[in-house]
């Protein structure tokens, strides 16, 4: 069995998306001949919410090596909070130690935190070990150039300059690139002339049914809403970035229209947006609430910017009467939460750009109501269709039907790990 060193500054017991993606890969790669070693940071250095119960989801035989990081008490004084930056030196020292004493066949670096990708090039230069960069989110992006300055993250100009300087250095000798969508990998390939399409592979997050099996055997209590209070609770669990605001506005206008036409039905709706911010501890403006006030439906909308833990998010999905999946103005955007939303087996409404891979996933799995938009006909042109879809959900005209689980199997986390294993085999010459 070959060995892959997975470097991720954020890992279990964290509930952030990179930690979950690494866990998925680490759980299933041994099925395909690859033994993972996870190199990460000790949990006491994390700023986001951790959940010790996430450790029950790990393989018993998974080897995890943890390092320290610089404390935010010191780094915040110079404006640095990113766990990747705070642990970069410690991770490099660990990489040197591991690769000097053990046979490592390849290195995988999921990002974000994105600065960690430089360790791939450093390790290649020192040990000639081929490395793969796995993109969960793009690092170089112009998405915030399209929104008002007031809606951009703090220090956006500095972060943008850093990404455009460091990414090409890190990717100069990369063996392969993977990403959660083809649009994500295409955006990287198209930036650098030394890269080509045959060195990139789309690997979505995948669906991990075992996590729901665990939660159904070990249910948790959530305090966001009471699903027995007579209202119809619809939840959107996950980030809601500015690029998604146009879709949110269309949704709210559809509800406003429904309140005018069939108030007895739409007044039952309670919308919950949970974990809308990427900021540590949810220290961000409540943009969704602002949009709800603009649409005059603030009394129907609740927003909790702070992220909830992974298992809490799954419990919220299970307790909801229906779920929302919202797309952005970026064609390639693929919501990682699409898979748990499908596995939760609740009525589901997805509003996405017609080019998003979520569209095929929804159609193949017969997962629920789907409203699509395009560059020419944006979300604001689909308000009527969104209203009709909501009527079917709230009025129970769209009965909950079993998902096409046979179709979902091709998107299982095991199947996604098989794709990754094939990439690792290719770059190491293993067949």
N, C-alpha and C positions, 0 to 999 in steps of 0.2 A: 504494500500500500504506500502510495506517495504522500508527501506531506506538504500542505499549504499553510503558510503563516498568514493569518487574517489580522490586519492591523486596524483597530477601530478605537479611537479615544473614548467613545461612548458605548457602553455595553450593559447587559443585564447586571444589576437590577433596574437600570434605567428603562424607561418606557418610550424613549424617543424613537422615531422611525429607523435611524441607522442601527440602533441596538437590536431592534426587532428583525431587521433584514439579516444582520450577521447571525443572529440566533437561528433563523430559518436555514441559512446555508450550512451552518455548523451542525445542525441536526441531521441533515440529509446527505451531505457530501460523502460520508463513509459508505453509503449505499452504492456509490459509483467509483470506489477505489481511492478516495482521497481522505486522508486523516487531517482534520483541521487543528491548528493551535491558534487560540485567540489571544492576541496581545492587546491589552487595554489598560485603562486607568482605574485606580482604586475608587470605589463609590464615594468615599468621603470628599472627593474633589469635584463631584458633580454639582451643578447648580440647579438643574431641573429636578422634577419629582422622581423619586425612585420608589420601587415597590419590591420588598423582599420576596413576595410571593411569586414574582417572575422567575425566580430561581427554580421553582418547581417545574418550569417548562423546559429546562435544560436537560440535555443528555447527561447521564451519570458519568460517562467516560470522557466527557469533553475536558481537554486541558486548557486552562485559562491562566495566563501570566499577567499580573497586574503591576503597574508602576505608579509612582507618585506624580504629582504635578505641582506647579507653582500655585500658591494660594492666591485667591482673588483679593485677599486683603492687601496684597502687594501689587498684583498686576492691574487691578482697577485704578490704581493711582496713575498709571500711564495709559489708561483707556483700553485695557485688554481683559476680556472675560472669556473668550473662546477657549473651550477645553482642548482643542487641537493645538492651539498656540501654546497654552500653558503646559502641555505635556510633551511637546515636540522633542525637546532635548532628552528627556527621560526615555521616550520611546526609541529614539535613535540609539541611545546607549544599550537598550535592551535588544534591539535588532542586531547590533554588532555582536553582542554576547551570544545570542541564540544562533546566528548564522555562522559564527566561528566554531561552535561546539557541536552543532547538530546538522544533519543533512536536510536542508529545506529545498524543495523542488520548485516552488513558486510562491509568490507573494500576492495577496489580494488586499486592496485598500478601498473599502467603500467610503464614499464622501457624500455629505459633510460629516464632521468638520473637514473642510477642503484642504487646509494647509498640510494635512497629514500626507497628501499625495506626494510631497517632495521626498518622503522616505523611500518611495519606490525607486526613484532615480538614484538616490544615494546608495541604496542597497545593491542596485544593479552595477553601479560604478565600482563598488568595493568587492562584491561577491559574484557578480555576473549571474544573479538569479533573476529570471524573467518575472515581470510584475504586471498585474492587471489593475486598472483603476475602474471602480464600479460607481457610476453616477446615479445617486438617488435624486439629487437636485442639481441643476447646472450651477457652476461657480461663476463663470463669465455670463452675464445676462444684461440685456438692455431694457428689461421689463419695467424697471423703476424710472427709466428715463421718460416713460410715457405718462407718468402720473405727476400730480402737483408736488412740489418740493416738500410741502407739509406732510405728505403721506409717505415719504421715503424713510427708510430706516435711518437712525442716527449714524453718522460717520459713513454714509453711503459713498461719498466721493473717494474716501480713503480705501474703503473695502473694494470698490470697483477698480481702483488703480492697482491694488495688491493682487487681485485675481488675474488681471490682464498681464501682470509681470511674472507671477509665479507659475501659473498654469502651463504656459509653453515650455518653461524649464522642466517642470515635472513630467510632461508628456513626451519629451524629446526621444526617449528610448523605451517608451511603454510598449509592451508586447501585444496587448489587447485592451480594448475598452468595452465595458458592458454598461448598460443603463436600463432604467425602469421603462423606457419607451424608445422606439426608434427615433422619434423626434429629438429626444435628449442626446442620443449618440450622434445623430446627424449634425446637430449644432456644434458638437466638438470636432467631428471629422472635417467639417467644412471650414473650420478656422485655421487648420494647420496643413500645409501642403505635404508634409511627410507622412500623414495618416491617410488611410484608404478604407473604403467600406468593408473590405474583407477582414479588417482588423477590429470590427465592432459587432456586438451582438446585443439584441434586445432581450432583457430578462426582467419581466414584471415581478412585482413583489410575490405574487402567488397566494393561494388560499391554504391556510393551515387549520384544517377541521379539528385537529387534536386540541387546539386551544379552546374551542367552544365545548368540546367534550369535557375538558378539565373544569371549565366554568360552570357547566350544567351540573356537575357533581359537587362543585364548591361555589355555590352562588354567593354574590356579594350584595351589599345594600348600597344603593345610590340615593343621593339626597337632592337631585336636581328637580325631580317632579314625582307626583303621585299618579300613577297610571290608572287609578281607580276613582279619580275625582270627577269623572263625567266629561272631561275635555278630550280632544283628539290630539295626542302629543306626537309631534313630528320632530325628529332630531337630526341635526347635522353635526357630526363628531369629527373635528379636525380643523386644520388651519383654514382661514378665510383671508387670503392675501388681496391686495388692491387689484390684481389682475382678475379677480373673481367678482369684483363689485358690480360690474355690469350685469352679470347673471343674477346676483342677489337683487338688484333693483328690479329686474324683470319678474322675479318670483314675487317680490312684495307688491308690484303693480297688479299681478294676477290675483293676489289675495284681496287687494283693494277693490278690484273689479268684482270678485266673488262676494264681498261684503255688500256691495251695491245691489247685485242681482239676486243672490240667494243668501241673505244674512243668517237665516236659521241654520244653514250648513257651515258657512265659513266662520261664523262667530265661535264655533266649537274648537277651532284650530288654536293650538299653542305651539309655537316654533321655538326650538331650543338650539342655539349655536354654542357648542362646547369645545373649548380648546382652540379658539380662533387665532391665537397669537403664537408666533415662534419665540417671542421674547421670554427670557428667563422669568419664571414665576408670574407670567401673564402681565408683565409691566408694560402694557401697551394700551392705546386708546380703544374704546369700544366702538369700532367702526360699524359693526352690524347694527347696533342700537341706533347709531346716528342715521343710518340708511332707513331704519324702520320709522324713526321720527319724521324723516323727510317724506315717507310714504303715508304718514298718518295711521300707522298700524302698530305703534310702539307698545300698546297694551297686549298685543298678541305675541310679542317677541322677547325672548330672554337670551342674553349673551353672557357667557363666562369665558373671558379671554384666556385665563390660565389653563394649561394643558392638564388633562387628567391622566392617570396611569393607564397602561395598556389594558389590563383586565377590567378596570373601571369603564373604559370606553366600550368594551365588548358587552358589559352588563347593561350599559345605557342603550345599546342597540337592541338587546334582547327585550328590554322593558318598554321600548317605544312602540307606539301604534303604527308608525311608518318612519321611513328613513329618507334622507335627502343626500344626493350626490350632486355637487355643483362644479361645473367646469369653469375655465378661465378664458381669457382672450388669446392664450397661446395654444396653437393647434395641437402641439404634442403633449399637452398636459394630461397626465394619466394619474388619477387619484389612487394612491396605494390603498386607501380605505374602501375601494370598490369591492375587494375580495371579502373582507369581514362583513361588509354590508350584505353581500349575497349569502354568505354562510349563516348570517343571523336569521335568514328566512322570514324577514318582515316585509310588508308592502314597501315598495321602493320607487322613488321618483328620481330620475337622473336627467340633468339638463346640461348638455355638453356640445362642444363644437363637433361637427360631423366628421372631422378628421381624427379625433381622439380615438385611441385604441379602446377606450371604455365602451364605445358604441358597439364594436364587435363582441366584446365580452358580455355586454348586457343582452344582445340579441342571441348569442349562442347559448347562454345559460337561461334565457327566458326569465330574467330576473325581475321585471316589473315595468313601470311606466317609463317611457323614454321620449324626451323632447330634444331635438337637435337644432343647431343654428349654424350659420356659415359666416364667412367674411362679409358677404353681400347682405345677408339677412341675419343680423345679430340677435342676441337674446331679446332685445326690446321689440323685435318683430314677432316674437313667439309668445307674447303675453296671453293671448287667447288660448293657445294650445296648452300652456302651463295651467291656466285656469281649469280647462276641461280635465286634465290629468288629475288635478287636486280634487275635483268633484268626484271622480271615480274612486279615488283613494278614501276620502272622508265619507262618501256615501256608500262605501262598501260595494260599489259596482264593479270593482276590480278585485274579485276574491283572491285570497292568498292561495297560490298554487305551488306545488313542489317545483323547486329549481331543477333544471336539467343538469344533474350532478355528473352525468357522463361527459357532458361538454366541459364542466368545471374541472374535471380531472386533468385536462391538458394545462390548466393553470395552477395546479397544486404546487406547494412549495417543494415537493419532491421532484416534480417535473422541471421546475425552475432550477433546482440544484443540478439536475442532469444536464441542462444547458451549460451551466457554469463549468461542470466537470469536463464537458466536451471542449470548452475553451482552454482549460488548463491542460488537457491532454494535447491539444494542438500546439500550444506554445512550448511545451516540454518535449514534443516529439513522441508522445505516448499514444499508442493505438489500442 
